[in-house]
Amino acid sequence: MLQLLKRYWAVIRRPSVHFSLGFLTIGGFIAGILFWGAFNTAMEVTNTEKFCTGCHEMRDNVFAELKSTIHYTNRSGVRAICSDCHVPHNWTDKMARKMQASKEVWGKIFGTVDTPEKFDAKRLELAQHEWARLKANDSLECRNCHNYDSMDFTRQSQRAQNMHSTYLANKEKTCIDCHKGIAHQLPHIPPGVGPSDSPGQVVPAPVAMAKP
């Protein structure tokens, strides 16, 4: 093994026969720029709404639900797309999230949620994964757009004022604790396992399945 490493190092440090060091340096620099540009372009493409809703599992389920919420249509015309809520903006956290999300490809390949029935059966599990992720990172994606220091409490309801000025201010709670279901339909949560960290949140009843 040691001999192999020595031989490899000798090849690496040997001067090029046909190209100058300057040519190789400039060529490597240009190749690096092209690679970095292509890499970042690919990352941006995977952050677009078109890419996120390219499969019917997302387009026909969660994206359809998003369209009825204030995050999609509102008086100011500012619309959040999938990546705004599910991908952090800073580079390191974004890369970590991309690697984590790559396993979702397996769900597409094996048809884990390829029908509405399968999706509803997995809805609670999928939601709990996302709630836990947002809880762990202090609702980082929410803070892509929402800033506590910029909140005008006088334009909030009394309940929202109380929650934000206490639990959010002292960091006892984070956004996802009270805003589950803000952009997607809440799953049915069986009795006894409901989130205790979401005061006042209405847990939906199970969807009645039509008998054949």
C-alpha positions as CSV (number, residue, x, y, z in Angstrom):
1,M,0.0,0.0,0.0
2,L,2.8,2.4,0.9
3,Q,4.6,1.7,-2.4
4,L,1.4,2.4,-4.3
5,L,1.0,5.8,-2.5
6,K,4.6,6.6,-3.3
7,R,4.2,5.8,-6.9
8,Y,1.0,7.9,-7.1
9,W,2.7,10.8,-5.5
10,A,5.6,10.5,-8.0
11,V,3.2,10.7,-10.9
12,I,1.4,13.8,-9.4
13,R,4.6,15.7,-8.8
14,R,6.3,14.8,-12.2
15,P,6.4,17.8,-14.6
16,S,4.2,17.6,-17.6
17,V,5.9,16.6,-20.8
18,H,3.6,18.5,-23.2
19,F,2.1,21.3,-21.2
20,S,3.6,24.1,-19.1
21,L,2.9,24.6,-15.4
22,G,1.2,27.9,-16.3
23,F,-1.1,26.2,-18.8
24,L,-2.1,23.5,-16.3
25,T,-2.7,26.1,-13.6
26,I,-4.9,28.3,-15.8
27,G,-6.6,25.3,-17.2
28,G,-7.4,24.0,-13.8
29,F,-8.7,27.4,-12.7
30,I,-11.0,27.6,-15.7
31,A,-12.2,24.1,-15.2
32,G,-12.9,24.9,-11.5
33,I,-15.0,27.9,-12.5
34,L,-17.0,25.9,-15.0
35,F,-17.6,23.1,-12.5
36,W,-18.6,25.6,-9.8
37,G,-21.0,27.4,-12.2
38,A,-22.6,24.1,-13.4
39,F,-22.9,22.9,-9.8
40,N,-24.6,26.1,-8.5
41,T,-26.9,26.2,-11.6
42,A,-28.0,22.6,-10.8
43,M,-28.6,23.6,-7.2
44,E,-30.8,26.6,-8.3
45,V,-32.7,24.4,-10.7
46,T,-33.6,22.0,-7.9
47,N,-34.9,24.9,-5.9
48,T,-37.5,26.0,-8.4
49,E,-41.2,25.4,-8.0
50,K,-41.3,23.7,-11.4
51,F,-38.8,21.1,-10.3
52,C,-40.4,20.6,-6.9
53,T,-43.8,20.0,-8.4
54,G,-42.5,18.0,-11.3
55,C,-43.8,14.7,-9.9
56,H,-47.5,14.1,-9.4
57,E,-47.0,13.0,-5.8
58,M,-46.1,16.6,-4.8
59,R,-48.2,18.4,-7.5
60,D,-51.4,16.7,-6.7
61,N,-51.1,16.6,-2.9
62,V,-49.1,19.2,-1.0
63,F,-48.8,21.7,-3.8
64,A,-52.6,21.6,-4.4
65,E,-53.0,22.3,-0.7
66,L,-50.6,25.2,-0.7
67,K,-52.6,27.0,-3.4
68,S,-55.4,27.6,-0.9
69,T,-53.2,29.3,1.7
70,I,-52.0,32.8,2.3
71,H,-48.4,31.7,1.5
72,Y,-49.5,31.2,-2.2
73,T,-52.0,34.0,-2.8
74,N,-52.2,37.2,-0.7
75,R,-52.9,40.9,-0.9
76,S,-49.2,41.8,-1.2
77,G,-48.4,39.4,-4.0
78,V,-45.4,37.9,-2.3
79,R,-45.5,34.1,-2.8
80,A,-43.5,31.5,-1.0
81,I,-42.4,28.6,-3.2
82,C,-41.5,25.1,-1.9
83,S,-37.8,25.8,-1.4
84,D,-38.5,28.9,0.7
85,C,-40.1,26.7,3.4
86,H,-38.1,23.5,2.9
87,V,-34.5,24.6,2.0
88,P,-32.4,27.0,4.1
89,H,-30.9,29.9,2.2
90,N,-27.3,29.9,3.6
91,W,-25.0,27.6,1.6
92,T,-23.8,25.1,4.3
93,D,-27.3,24.4,5.6
94,K,-28.6,24.3,2.0
95,M,-26.1,21.6,1.1
96,A,-26.9,19.5,4.2
97,R,-30.6,19.8,3.4
98,K,-30.0,18.7,-0.2
99,M,-28.1,15.6,0.9
100,Q,-30.8,14.8,3.4
101,A,-33.6,15.2,0.8
102,S,-31.8,13.0,-1.8
103,K,-33.3,10.0,-0.1
104,E,-36.7,11.2,-1.2
105,V,-35.8,9.9,-4.7
106,W,-36.2,6.4,-3.3
107,G,-39.8,7.2,-2.4
108,K,-40.4,8.2,-6.0
109,I,-38.7,5.1,-7.4
110,F,-40.5,2.6,-5.1
111,G,-43.9,4.4,-5.2
112,T,-44.1,5.1,-1.5
113,V,-46.7,7.9,-1.9
114,D,-47.7,7.6,-5.5
115,T,-51.5,7.5,-4.8
116,P,-53.7,9.8,-2.7
117,E,-54.4,6.8,-0.4
118,K,-50.8,6.0,0.1
119,F,-50.0,9.7,0.7
120,D,-52.7,10.1,3.4
121,A,-51.5,6.9,5.1
122,K,-48.0,8.4,5.3
123,R,-49.0,12.0,5.9
124,L,-48.5,11.9,9.7
125,E,-45.1,10.3,9.4
126,L,-44.0,12.7,6.8
127,A,-45.3,15.7,8.7
128,Q,-43.6,14.6,12.0
129,H,-40.2,14.3,10.1
130,E,-40.6,17.8,8.9
131,W,-41.8,19.2,12.2
132,A,-38.8,17.6,14.0
133,R,-36.4,19.0,11.4
134,L,-37.8,22.6,11.8
135,K,-37.8,22.2,15.5
136,A,-34.2,21.2,15.6
137,N,-33.0,24.1,13.4
138,D,-35.1,26.7,15.2
139,S,-37.5,27.1,12.2
140,L,-34.6,28.3,10.0
141,E,-36.6,28.2,6.8
142,C,-39.4,30.3,8.4
143,R,-36.8,32.9,9.3
144,N,-35.7,33.1,5.6
145,C,-38.6,35.6,5.3
146,H,-40.0,36.3,8.8
147,N,-37.9,38.4,11.2
148,Y,-38.9,38.7,14.9
149,D,-37.3,42.1,15.2
150,S,-39.4,43.4,12.3
151,M,-42.8,42.3,13.7
152,D,-45.4,45.0,14.3
153,F,-47.2,43.6,17.3
154,T,-49.9,46.3,17.1
155,R,-51.1,44.7,13.8
156,Q,-51.4,41.2,15.3
157,S,-54.2,39.6,17.2
158,Q,-54.0,39.6,21.0
159,R,-53.2,35.9,21.1
160,A,-50.5,36.3,18.5
161,Q,-49.0,39.2,20.4
162,N,-48.9,37.2,23.6
163,M,-47.4,34.1,22.0
164,H,-44.7,36.1,20.1
165,S,-43.7,38.4,22.9
166,T,-43.3,35.6,25.4
167,Y,-42.6,32.2,23.9
168,L,-40.8,33.3,20.8
169,A,-39.0,36.1,22.5
170,N,-37.5,33.9,25.2
171,K,-36.9,31.1,22.7
172,E,-39.0,28.7,24.6
173,K,-40.9,28.0,21.4
174,T,-40.1,28.3,17.7
175,C,-42.3,29.0,14.7
176,I,-43.2,25.4,13.9
177,D,-44.5,24.8,17.4
178,C,-47.6,26.9,16.8
179,H,-47.8,27.0,13.0
180,K,-48.1,23.4,12.0
181,G,-50.5,23.2,9.1
182,I,-49.8,26.8,8.0
183,A,-49.2,25.7,4.4
184,H,-50.4,22.1,4.2
185,Q,-53.3,20.1,5.5
186,L,-52.7,18.8,9.0
187,P,-52.7,15.0,9.3
188,H,-55.0,13.3,11.7
189,I,-53.2,12.7,15.0
190,P,-54.5,9.8,17.1
191,P,-55.6,10.6,20.7
192,G,-52.7,10.7,23.1
193,V,-50.0,11.5,20.6
194,G,-51.1,15.1,19.7
195,P,-48.5,17.8,19.8
196,S,-48.5,19.3,23.3
197,D,-46.4,22.2,22.0
198,S,-49.1,23.7,19.8
199,P,-51.6,25.5,22.1
200,G,-55.0,26.0,20.6
201,Q,-54.2,24.1,17.4
202,V,-57.2,22.2,16.1
203,V,-56.3,18.6,15.2
204,P,-58.4,17.4,12.3
205,A,-60.5,14.3,12.4
206,P,-59.6,11.3,10.3
207,V,-60.8,11.3,6.8
208,A,-63.7,8.9,6.3
209,M,-62.9,6.4,3.6
210,A,-65.8,5.7,1.1
211,K,-67.0,2.1,1.3
212,P,-66.8,0.2,-2.0
